[in-house]
Amino acid sequence: MIGTLAVNVILHEAVRQELEQRVESGNYKSGTMLPSTAALAREFGVSAITIKRVLRDLQTSGVLRSVAGLGTFVRERRRFVRNLDFSLNSLDDANRLGIPARVEPISINREYILDPQLAEFAAAPKDKPMICIRKAIIAQAEKIMHDTTYVSIDLDDKTIDEFSRRLVMEVLAERGLEFTSSRIMIDAAPGPPEVCQVFSLPRGYPVLRRLYKLTTASEDQFVAGMAQSPFDRLACTTEIDLAHRADACLRQR
């Protein structure tokens, strides 16, 4: 019994490594459908159960995706690069790269901030619910970011409706809101169910989170939120002015 189990484990790992290698080498290209379970079982000389387990593991790790009634496909791995500076929003980054981008609204409600890390990071007010805007950012027909923004400012229905088509910062800036600074924290975490559902990922798939707090000229105006993306779909860049820092250090001496 133990010997049989050990052999099954070895076969499982061998098949998994071979399929991963085929994806990495481009033998199985991004977006293409894999051979059927039966065909793979015949090719590798293993049972259909072993193949199904391998495919399930590779789906969990983000290498493959399954489409009900169609089959198993190599997951597309486009990586979107954006600037950490909040003033350069995702749509601007995409258009600069010649990538068509748009906003897909998910919901607009009045809610309290329930995420404890975001509430602590942004020092969120606890006395009343805020406007909560959830949306997906789509580039080249692929969802790259799930964004949730909380706004404490009283706004008319027309402005709130604009949030379903455009980015919150753009809309508020056009309404005369003056942003003076931004504070950002980046971390990695298991994706919550609602975010994984948007990206059609297994529950708990790792995501890159960007918590942000925007400061305005008035302390009564609260704007903060959290942008989340699959860890293999987003990279962030930033630029540091070393000359300015060197001058500041010299002045402190």
N, C-alpha and C positions, 0 to 999 in steps of 0.2 A: 504493500500500500504506500509506504513512504517513498519507495523507489519510483512508483508510478507518478506520485505527486511531484517529485523532483524533476522528472522528465517533462511533465506538463508545464512546469514553471520555466524550464529551459527553452522549450518550444515557444511558449508565450513570449519570452523576452527576445528570442531570435527573430520571430515574425515581426514584433513591434519595432525592433531596431532596423530591420530591412525596410519596412514601410516608411519609417521616419527618414531613412537614408534616401529613399526614392523621392520623397517630397523635397528634402533639402537639395538634392542634386538636380531637381527639375524634371526628373523622369515622370513624376506625377505633377503636372503643372497646376498653378494656383487656379482654383475655380473648376477644375475638371472632376468628373465623376470616376470613382474607383471601380474596378471590376466587382462583380457580385460576390457575396459571401461564399457561395458555392464554388465560384471560379477561383477565388483566393485559396480556399481550402484544398482544392485539387492541386493548385500550383505549389503550395508549401507542404503538401502531404500531411495536413493536420485536420482536426475535426472542425466542423462549422462552429461549435461552441467556443473553441480557442480563437477563431477569427473574430467572432462577435465580441469577445472580451477585449481583444486587442483594439478593435475599432472603437469600442466604448472608452477605453483608456485614452486613445488619441483624440477623441472628441472632448474629453474632460480637460486634457492638457492644451486644447485649442488648436491642434494640428488639423483636425478634420471637423466637418459638420454634417449632420444628418438631416435630410429633407424627407418628411413622411411621404411615402408613395413614390418617391423618385430614386433615392439611394444615398450613398455617402460621398461627400465631395471634399476636395482639399480646400481648407479655409483660406480665403484671400487675406494676405498679410500686408496690405498697404499701411505704411506708417506715416502719420501726419505730424509735421513739425511745426510748433508754434512758439511764439515768444512768451516768456513769463510775464512781461508787462501787460497788464490788463487793458491798457489803452489800445493794444493791437489785438483785436478780437479775432475769433476763428474764421469768420467770413472774410475779413481783410487778408489774413494769411493765405487762405485758400485762393482767393482771386488773384493775389500777387503771384502765386505759383501757376496761375492759369487753370485752376481746378474749380469747376462750377460748384457752388455751395449754397445751401439754403437752411432755413429754420423749419423744423416740424414741431408744432405745439403738442404738448402732452396734456397739460392741465393748468388752470389758473384758479386758485382758491385763496381763502383766508385761513392761515394756519399759524400755530406756534412753531418755533424751531425745536424739533424733537431730538435731532441728532446731538448727543452730548458734546462731542468734540467741536462741532461747528458752533454750538451755543456758547461754549467756553471761549473758543478762539475769537469769536466776533463780539463777545460781551453782549449777547442778544437781550433785548428788553423782554421781560416776563409778564408785563401787565396787560398786554393785548395782542391778539393775533395780527399777523401782517399779510400783505399780498404775497403769495407764493407762486412763482412762475416756473413751471417745469417744461423743458423742451429738449429736443434732440437736434444736434448740428450734423448736417449731412453733406458730405463732399464726394463727388463722383459716384453718386447713388449709394454710398456706404455711410452708415451712421458711425461717427467718430467720437462724439462727445454727448454725454447726458449732463445737462446743466440745470441746477435748481437755484433760483435767486429769490431772496426775501427783501421786500421793500416796505418800510413803515410809513411812507409818505402818502397822504390823502390825494388820490388822483381821480380824474373823471373817467367815465366808462370808455370814452374814445381812446384815451391814453392807454388804459388797461388792455383794450382790444388790440392796440398796436403791438403789445408784447407777444401776441401769438404769431406775429409775422417777422418781427425784427428782434435784435438783441436789446436787452434791457438798458444797457449803458447808452446806446445810441439814442433810444427814445427819450430817456431822462435828460441827456445833454441837450437835445433839441428843445426840451421844455424849460431850459434855462438852469438846470441843476449844475452846480459847479463842483467838480471833483478835484480835491487838492492832493490826495495821496492814496496809495493802495498798499495793503498788507497781505502777503500770500504765504501760505504754508502748504508744502507738498508732502504727501506720504503715500504709502501703498497699503491696501487693505482688501479683504475678500469683498467681492461685489455684492451689494444687497439684492434681494430678489427682484425688486422693481427695475433696477438698473440692468441686471443680467437678462431680464426679459426683453428689454428694449434692444439689446445687442444679440439676442438669440444665443446666449451663452449658458453653460451649466451654472447652476447656483453656486456661489462662492468663488467664481472665477476671479483671479486677482485683477484689481483695477488701480490705476494711478489717479489719486484724488488731489484736486487743487482747491483748497479752502481760501476764500478771499473776503476781505473786508474793505470797502471803499469809504474813504473819509470825505465829507463834504464841508462846506463852510458853516453849516449849522449842526449842532450836536443832536438836534431833534430828528435829523434825517438819517435813517439807518438803511444801508444797502450792503448786503452780504450774501454769500452763497457758496456752492460747492459744484465744481465741474469734475466729472468722472469719465474715464475712458479705459477700455481694456489695456492692460500694461504693454501689450505688443502692438498697439495701434497708435500710440502717441509718444512723441519725444518733445522735450522742452528745451529752449535755448535762452540764454541771457547774455548781456554784455555789461562788463564792469569798467568804469572809467578809472583806470589806475593812476593816470596823471592827476586827476582831481583828488584822489586819496593821498597821493604822495605830497601834494601841496598842503592838505589838511594836517598831515603828520608833521611837516616842517613847521607849520604855524604853532603847533602844540608844544614844540621844544622850547 
